[in-house]
Each structure stands twice: as C-alpha cells, then as structure tokens.
C-alpha cells in the first residue's frame, strides 16, 4: 500500500512538472519575439541578396515590433549561415538566408548533416537571374564571340563567380563541356566583389546574378546572354543560353530563410507570416527590382519539399557533368 501511494505521488508530481512546462513553452511561442532577431547572410554587404534583405528586415521589424538585424557572414560560397544554424538555439531568434547551392553541398563538400532534413525552412523569397557579362570595352560582342575566343585561346578566357560550385560555376562548366572549350574560373567571396573585378577588367567576364543590371544600363558592362527560360523584359535584345545554341536546364536560383530544425512550429509560423507580409510590401519589391528580380514565394511546407527535391536534383546535375569530389 505504501509503495502504491509513493508511486501515485511521484506520478502526480511528474504530471505537474509536465503541465507546468507545457504552458511555459506555449507562452514563449505566444509572446515571440521578445528580443531582436538575427538574420545571417552569407555574402558581403552591397550585393543582390544583401540589399533586398535589409529592406525586408526593416519591414519585418515593424510587423514584429522587434529589431531584425542582418549579420553578414561571407565566405564558403554563401553557406556559412546554414552551417551556423546547426549549432544555434532553436528558438526563432537566429535565422539564416539559404542560397540554392546549399543543396549541392552534400556532394561538393564534407558535412555531417543533410540540408534536406536538418534545417526547418521558413519561407522562399525570390529567385536570382543569371547572365554572362563582359566589360563594355571588351571585343566580345556576343556568345558566339565568347566561344570563338575560348577555342582560339584555350584556358585564357577568365570568368568570375561569387564562389566555387555555385549555380553559375556549374552552368559555365556545362557550357564548356557542350562547346568543347577551356575556361578559367576565378571565384570571389560575393557578387559585389566579382562584379567589381569584371568592371575593373581584372577578369574578362563574369557569370553572375543580376547585380550586373545597373552596370549594364550605365554602359560599364555588356550582357551577352541570360540563363533563364525566356528573355528579360529589361533586356529584350539579349538572348538566352538556349537561343545562343547552348541548351542546358536553367540553374536553380531560389533563395529564402531557414531556422534550426527543432524550432517550434508556432514560432516558424510567426516568422513565416511576418516575412510573407513584408515581402508583399513595396519596399522589398522595389529593392528586388533594382537587381531585376521579383518576389517568388514558397510556403514553409513547399520550401521544405523544394529542399528535398533540389538535393536530389543537384546530385543528378553533378553526375551529368562528370563532377568528382576531391579527396
């Protein structure tokens, strides 16, 4: 009888503890956020990801009534935030900007976690536009000129990207294989640096996101080709790669936000709803328009599915170009 009574008392105490913890957790989610939110971004200030995110952060801060602080974590081809999220508290106060090349990392890098399952995806925000640019003074007037020069000068035609094994790099590898040419890749830490390199003629060309737009419109750079399915409305005279005789699938270019995988669903929902509301405001749209992009929304569920699909697709792409990871 005494043993039974002790068991009942212990069980009741345990239930009280669980009952007390659950409302505390729920209260944390209900009150979220109560302090500043950090958004990590894997590129230097001033690029086609940084500028729109800063505008978006300002609007989200007004919606959530807490500061939303952008922290630049350049290097590792924009992937540093995803890595740092693996050790971050799953409380919603640390968010990472996720570029599409993350889904390539299991095959090009060495990590002990899976991008498809070890992050919780919050919202898809937009998609990059890619293209090849050369200095305005370059004799290369078209993609035909570009390929002809590479054939005549094997390995001498240099092109910049914001990092190795990004979509731009792999697309150029496909171009080189299809056209049987040798190109020289020069990786930089971000779009701002690689575009300055081509503007200053330190490299002969750049395969980049649409951060080149203002340089093209101001006459400092020439846009030879874009990588999308159709021509850009802002540059209707510039052909796509397919129109230039290079038929490859457009590289994956979507980017958005993620948090540590164990972040509670109610907090993820609050973050999603706030960023969704902010991305529909004029500020974000106008900031994207400066880089010739538009909002491309994905819900948390769709973005999570996109991560799974993209991780599989990137393996197929790397196999197709004969990529072999260095030991």
C-alpha positions in Angstrom: 0.0 0.0 0.0 2.8 2.4 0.9 4.6 1.5 -2.4 1.4 2.3 -4.3 0.9 5.6 -2.5 4.6 6.6 -3.3 4.1 5.7 -7.0 0.9 7.8 -7.2 2.6 10.8 -5.5 5.6 10.5 -7.9 3.4 10.2 -10.9 1.3 13.2 -9.8 4.5 15.3 -9.4 5.7 14.3 -12.8 2.4 15.3 -14.4 2.5 18.6 -12.6 6.0 19.2 -13.9 4.9 18.4 -17.5 1.8 20.5 -17.1 3.9 23.5 -15.9 6.4 23.1 -18.7 3.9 22.9 -21.5 2.2 26.3 -20.7 5.7 27.9 -20.3 6.7 26.6 -23.8 3.4 27.7 -25.3 3.7 31.1 -23.6 7.2 31.6 -25.2 5.8 30.9 -28.6 2.8 33.1 -28.0 5.0 36.0 -26.9 7.6 35.6 -29.6 9.5 37.7 -30.3 10.5 39.5 -27.2 14.1 40.5 -28.3 16.0 41.2 -31.5 16.1 38.6 -34.3 19.4 37.9 -36.1 19.3 37.1 -39.8 22.6 35.7 -41.0 23.5 36.3 -44.7 26.5 34.5 -46.3 27.6 37.3 -48.6 29.3 40.7 -48.1 27.2 43.9 -47.9 26.0 45.6 -51.1 25.1 42.6 -53.3 21.8 41.4 -54.8 21.0 39.4 -51.7 22.1 41.8 -49.0 20.3 45.0 -50.2 16.8 43.4 -50.6 17.2 41.6 -47.3 18.0 44.8 -45.4 14.8 46.4 -46.8 12.8 43.3 -45.9 14.3 43.2 -42.4 13.2 46.8 -41.7 9.6 46.0 -42.6 9.6 42.7 -40.6 10.9 44.6 -37.6 7.9 47.0 -37.8 5.5 44.0 -38.1 7.0 42.0 -35.2 7.9 45.2 -33.2 11.4 43.9 -32.5 14.7 44.7 -34.3 15.6 42.4 -37.2 19.4 42.6 -37.6 21.3 41.5 -40.7 24.7 39.9 -39.9 26.9 39.3 -42.9 28.8 36.0 -42.8 30.7 36.0 -46.1 32.7 33.1 -47.4 32.1 29.4 -48.1 30.0 30.4 -51.2 27.3 31.9 -49.1 26.8 28.7 -47.0 28.1 29.9 -43.6 24.6 30.7 -42.2 23.3 27.2 -42.9 26.3 25.7 -41.1 26.0 28.1 -38.1 22.3 27.2 -37.8 23.3 23.6 -36.9 24.6 24.9 -33.5 22.1 27.7 -33.0 19.3 27.7 -30.4 16.0 26.5 -31.9 14.1 29.5 -30.6 13.4 31.6 -33.7 15.9 34.3 -32.8 18.6 33.0 -35.3 17.5 32.8 -38.9 19.7 32.1 -42.0 19.4 33.1 -45.6 19.6 30.0 -47.7 21.0 30.0 -51.2 20.1 27.3 -53.7 23.7 26.0 -53.8 23.3 24.6 -50.3 21.5 21.6 -51.8 24.7 20.8 -53.6 26.9 20.8 -50.5 26.5 17.1 -49.6 28.3 16.2 -52.8 30.8 19.1 -53.2 31.7 19.5 -49.5 32.1 17.5 -46.4 29.3 17.9 -43.8 27.8 15.7 -41.2 24.3 16.9 -41.7 21.7 16.9 -44.5 20.3 20.1 -45.9 17.1 18.4 -46.8 16.3 17.3 -43.3 18.5 19.1 -40.8 17.0 22.6 -41.3 13.5 23.9 -40.9 12.6 26.0 -43.9 10.5 29.1 -43.2 9.8 30.8 -46.5 11.0 31.1 -50.1 11.5 34.8 -51.0 12.8 35.1 -54.6 15.0 33.7 -57.3 18.1 35.0 -58.9 18.5 35.8 -62.6 21.9 34.8 -64.0 23.8 36.0 -67.0 27.3 36.4 -68.5 28.8 39.9 -68.6 32.0 41.4 -70.0 33.5 44.9 -69.8 31.9 47.4 -72.2 35.4 47.8 -73.8 35.7 44.0 -74.5 35.8 42.9 -78.1 33.5 40.0 -77.2 30.1 41.2 -78.6 28.1 38.0 -78.4 28.1 34.5 -77.0 29.5 33.3 -80.4 32.4 35.7 -79.9 32.9 34.3 -76.4 33.0 30.7 -77.5 35.2 31.5 -80.5 37.8 33.3 -78.3 37.9 30.4 -75.9 38.5 28.0 -78.7 41.3 30.1 -80.1 42.9 30.8 -76.6 42.4 27.6 -74.5 42.3 28.3 -70.8 42.9 32.1 -71.2 39.3 33.3 -71.0 38.6 34.1 -67.3 35.3 34.4 -65.7 34.4 35.4 -62.1 31.7 34.0 -59.9 30.8 34.6 -56.2 32.2 31.1 -55.3 33.1 27.6 -56.4 30.3 25.2 -57.1 27.6 27.8 -57.2 25.0 27.5 -59.9 26.9 30.0 -62.0 30.1 27.9 -61.8 28.3 24.6 -62.7 26.4 26.3 -65.5 29.7 27.5 -67.0 31.2 24.0 -66.6 28.3 22.7 -68.7 28.8 25.4 -71.3 32.5 24.5 -71.5 31.7 20.8 -72.0 29.0 21.4 -74.6 31.1 23.8 -76.6 34.4 21.8 -76.0 36.2 24.9 -74.7 38.5 25.6 -71.7 37.6 28.4 -69.4 39.5 29.7 -66.3 37.3 30.1 -63.2 38.1 32.9 -60.7 35.9 32.6 -57.6 35.3 35.6 -55.3 33.6 35.9 -51.9 30.4 37.5 -53.3 28.6 39.3 -56.1 29.8 42.7 -55.2 33.5 41.6 -55.5 33.2 39.6 -58.7 31.3 42.4 -60.4 33.9 44.9 -59.4 36.6 42.6 -60.8 35.0 42.5 -64.2 34.2 46.2 -64.2 37.8 46.8 -63.5 38.9 44.3 -66.2 40.7 42.2 -63.7 38.8 39.3 -65.2 37.5 39.0 -68.8 33.9 38.1 -67.8 31.6 37.2 -65.0 28.8 34.6 -64.7 26.7 36.3 -62.1 23.3 37.2 -60.7 21.5 40.2 -61.9 23.6 42.6 -59.8 25.1 43.4 -63.1 21.9 45.2 -64.2 22.9 48.7 -63.1 26.4 48.3 -64.7 24.8 47.2 -68.0 22.4 50.0 -68.0 25.1 52.6 -67.2 27.3 51.2 -70.1 30.0 49.8 -67.9 29.3 46.1 -68.7 27.8 44.3 -71.7 25.3 41.5 -71.1 26.0 38.6 -73.6 23.4 36.1 -72.5 21.0 35.2 -69.7 20.4 31.7 -68.3 16.6 31.7 -67.9 13.8 30.1 -69.9 12.9 33.5 -71.6 14.5 36.8 -72.3 14.4 39.5 -69.6 11.9 42.3 -70.2 14.5 44.9 -69.2 16.9 43.5 -71.8 14.8 42.2 -74.6 17.6 42.1 -77.1 19.8 39.8 -75.1 19.3 36.1 -76.0 19.0 33.2 -73.6 21.6 30.5 -73.5 19.3 28.2 -75.4 18.8 30.8 -78.1 22.6 31.1 -78.3 22.8 27.4 -79.1 23.5 26.1 -75.6 20.6 24.0 -74.4 21.0 23.4 -70.7 18.4 23.5 -67.9 18.3 26.9 -66.1 20.3 26.6 -62.9 18.3 26.5 -59.6 18.3 30.0 -58.2 15.7 30.2 -55.5 16.6 31.5 -52.0 14.8 32.1 -48.7 15.0 31.6 -45.0 15.6 28.7 -42.6 15.9 28.1 -38.8 17.3 25.2 -36.7 15.3 22.1 -37.4 13.8 21.8 -33.9 12.3 25.3 -33.9 8.7 25.0 -32.6 6.1 25.1 -35.4 4.2 28.2 -33.9 7.4 30.2 -34.0 8.1 29.1 -37.5 4.6 30.2 -38.4 5.0 33.6 -36.9 8.3 34.1 -38.8 6.7 33.0 -42.0 3.7 35.2 -41.6 5.7 38.3 -40.8 8.1 37.8 -43.7 5.2 36.9 -46.1 3.5 40.2 -45.2 6.7 42.2 -45.6 7.6 40.6 -48.9 4.3 41.9 -50.3 5.1 45.5 -49.4 6.5 47.9 -52.0 9.9 48.1 -50.2 11.0 44.6 -50.9 9.6 44.6 -54.4 11.4 47.8 -55.3 14.7 46.6 -53.8 14.5 43.4 -55.8 13.6 45.4 -59.0 16.9 47.2 -58.7 18.5 43.8 -59.4 15.9 42.8 -61.9 14.3 40.2 -59.7 10.7 39.7 -58.4 9.3 38.0 -55.3 8.9 34.3 -55.7 7.0 33.0 -52.7 7.2 29.5 -51.3 5.3 28.5 -48.1 7.2 26.7 -45.3 5.8 23.3 -46.5 6.6 23.9 -50.1 10.1 25.2 -49.3 10.8 22.1 -47.2 9.7 20.0 -50.1 11.8 22.1 -52.5 14.8 21.4 -50.3 14.3 17.6 -50.7 13.7 17.8 -54.4 16.7 20.1 -55.0 19.1 18.0 -53.0 18.3 15.0 -55.3 18.4 17.2 -58.5 21.8 18.6 -57.7 23.3 15.1 -57.5 21.9 14.3 -60.9 23.4 17.6 -62.3 26.8 16.9 -60.8 26.8 13.3 -62.2 25.8 14.7 -65.6 28.9 17.0 -65.8 31.2 14.3 -64.5 32.0 16.0 -61.2 34.3 14.1 -58.9 34.9 15.5 -55.4 38.5 15.9 -54.4 39.6 13.5 -51.7 
